[in-house]
């Protein structure tokens, strides 16, 4: 009979092996399909070259996937008789985009790998990184090995995705619920250095806010009337096709486009970090990379959980 000491030792070794086997790793596909990541990069860079805005759209897909039940590709599922698609949730409907690029990546990756071996959730994570790089931002080693969910939740997406109308306490609490701290909140919000927003998301701030530069408010009113024009677009910062620190410089000048943007620099606990990022690109890039890795590790499905979808829009049957 094994001694208690040996039993504990074997248990410890098993736990270490189990943790190693089911934790995410940048090298996950190195042996099974080394061509996977270069294939993703090629398609992302081509898509961003065709339309610079696509970089922000692909980055946003990863955010909106991870905040709803973890980074599991649930956002990509279309509605069926049993699935109420997250695409139809208020923060996503007529807003999230780039799904056709993900479809293209999936088809190419499965082709070069010879079979469906790369999950849709991992494709989202890598495409987000490659989009940032394509727009001149930092790179990081994406941890891989996620598997795809077989369910989605429109209701959960409606309740947990951060809103452009949130104040700082609400934002801090929202990110805390995902295991992310205030530094993660500010760094990840820096993703708004690329991309555009629709008029309905910033109309109230443009016409009613007191913590807004008057000249900036006047500029934005030109593209966002009091009535109508809900889908008219405005840049989230002055250089929406370049990953830089303009977003934070704007906040210091009270030129944040969204209520949730300016909330980060409005006399609260995140003011100092905004100032740091506005004047030090290296600190922002480093923190953004770390927070992207941290966000990408929210409740992933690993091991035998979930599945590797053949079609990112549909559950395998």
QUIQUI-V242197 format. One record per residue. N is the residue number from 0. OMEGA is omega in whole degrees, -180 to 180 (999 if undefined). Layout:
BEGIN
n | omega
N | OMEGA
N | OMEGA
END
This chain:
BEGIN
n | omega
0 | -178
1 | 179
2 | 177
3 | -180
4 | 179
5 | -180
6 | 179
7 | 179
8 | 179
9 | 178
10 | 180
11 | 180
12 | -179
13 | 180
14 | 178
15 | 180
16 | -179
17 | 180
18 | 180
19 | -176
20 | -172
21 | 176
22 | -179
23 | -178
24 | 177
25 | -176
26 | -172
27 | -177
28 | -176
29 | -178
30 | -174
31 | 178
32 | -179
33 | -179
34 | -172
35 | -175
36 | 175
37 | 179
38 | 178
39 | -178
40 | -178
41 | -178
42 | 179
43 | -178
44 | 177
45 | -180
46 | 180
47 | 177
48 | 178
49 | -178
50 | -174
51 | -178
52 | -177
53 | 178
54 | 178
55 | -179
56 | 180
57 | 176
58 | -178
59 | 179
60 | -180
61 | 177
62 | -173
63 | 173
64 | -173
65 | -176
66 | -179
67 | -179
68 | 176
69 | -175
70 | -171
71 | 179
72 | -177
73 | -179
74 | -174
75 | -176
76 | 174
77 | 178
78 | 173
79 | 178
80 | -178
81 | -177
82 | 175
83 | -168
84 | 175
85 | 177
86 | -178
87 | 176
88 | -176
89 | -179
90 | -174
91 | -172
92 | -178
93 | -175
94 | 177
95 | -177
96 | -180
97 | -177
98 | -180
99 | 177
100 | 177
101 | 177
102 | -179
103 | 178
104 | -178
105 | -180
106 | -178
107 | -179
108 | 178
109 | 178
110 | -177
111 | 179
112 | 179
113 | 180
114 | 177
115 | -178
116 | -179
117 | -178
118 | 175
119 | 178
120 | 177
121 | 177
122 | 178
123 | -178
124 | -179
125 | 180
126 | 177
127 | 179
128 | -177
129 | 177
130 | 179
131 | 179
132 | -179
133 | -180
134 | 173
135 | -178
136 | -176
137 | 173
138 | 175
139 | 179
140 | -179
141 | 176
142 | -170
143 | -179
144 | 176
145 | 172
146 | -172
147 | 178
148 | 174
149 | -180
150 | 175
151 | -179
152 | 176
153 | -178
154 | 180
155 | 178
156 | 179
157 | -173
158 | -173
159 | -180
160 | -179
161 | -177
162 | 176
163 | -179
164 | -176
165 | 171
166 | -174
167 | 179
168 | 179
169 | 179
170 | 180
171 | -180
172 | 180
173 | -179
174 | 178
175 | 179
176 | 177
177 | -178
178 | -178
179 | -176
180 | -176
181 | 178
182 | 176
183 | -180
184 | -176
185 | -179
186 | -178
187 | 175
188 | 176
189 | 172
190 | 177
191 | 171
192 | 174
193 | 173
194 | -175
195 | 177
196 | -179
197 | -175
198 | -175
199 | -179
200 | -178
201 | -179
202 | -176
203 | 179
204 | -177
205 | -175
206 | -170
207 | -175
208 | 175
209 | -180
210 | -178
211 | 177
212 | -175
213 | -180
214 | 178
215 | 179
216 | 180
217 | 178
218 | -175
219 | 178
220 | -180
221 | 180
222 | -177
223 | -179
224 | 180
225 | -180
226 | 179
227 | 178
228 | -175
229 | -177
230 | 175
231 | -173
232 | 173
233 | -179
234 | 179
235 | 171
236 | -173
237 | -178
238 | -172
239 | 179
240 | 179
241 | -180
242 | -177
243 | -178
244 | -179
245 | 179
246 | -178
247 | 176
248 | 177
249 | -179
250 | 179
251 | -180
252 | -177
253 | 180
254 | 174
255 | -175
256 | -176
257 | 174
258 | -179
259 | 175
260 | -176
261 | 177
262 | -179
263 | 178
264 | -176
265 | 179
266 | -177
267 | -172
268 | -178
269 | -178
270 | -176
271 | -180
272 | 176
273 | 178
274 | 179
275 | -179
276 | -177
277 | -176
278 | -177
279 | -178
280 | -177
281 | 179
282 | 179
283 | -179
284 | -179
285 | -179
286 | 179
287 | 180
288 | 180
289 | -178
290 | 176
291 | 177
292 | 180
293 | 179
294 | -180
295 | -179
296 | 179
297 | 173
298 | 179
299 | 170
300 | -178
301 | 177
302 | 180
303 | 177
304 | 176
305 | -177
306 | 170
307 | -175
308 | 174
309 | 177
310 | -175
311 | -177
312 | -173
313 | 174
314 | 175
315 | 178
316 | 999
END
